Amino acid sequence: MEYKLVDGRPENSDGREEKEMKVYDLLDSLNISYQRIDHEELMTMELCAEVDKVIDAHICKNLLLRNTQKTKFYLLMMPGDKKFKTKELSAQINSARLSFAEPEYMEQFLNIRPGSLSVMGLMNDKNNDVQLLIDEDTLAAEYVGVHPTVNTSSVKLKVKDLIEKFLPEVKHNYIPVKLIGED
């Protein structure tokens, strides 16, 4: 399939979920410029590879994690090609044991289904139940590629806009982390 990167929001909302359109509304209201690519549903990083080539941005692996007690939740943004090591992250955020959060927490806190997890979901986290963690390699990139709360589109935007405009608007901060990801 041939993918096409286009500027801004879709011309109309036909066939699109309301939550996706709300992402574009928010980005537009914050004067964040972005490019978008529409594609079939992508459920894994491997399936994202072709889209990643066209979007030409730092594509993130997004993981929703929780502590054992299910009292603290974390959204981790990290490079798609890095391996995730629980032990490596746990020490940096002072959480003894981290696990992958169950899918119902994605829906509850971020209004996102598995396969669509994205920092854009923080706009739905009104109670700040989820702490954002961003790997230093992601922070160092100029552009980042994210899903607009659905995995049938991807958005390319500046990391600087994400940090300086989007996160303050959705009342979330982030903790920088350093993940090596080696065995």
KAGI-V18217 format. One line per field, one symbol per residue. burial: 1 if it has 9 or more other C-alpha atoms within 8 Angstrom, else 0. A space follows every 50 residues. Layout:
BEGIN
burial: ???
END
This chain:
BEGIN
burial: 00101001000000000001101100110001111111100110100100 11011011111111111000011111111001000101111000101110 10001110111110011111110010001111111111101111111111 111111111011101111010100011010000
END
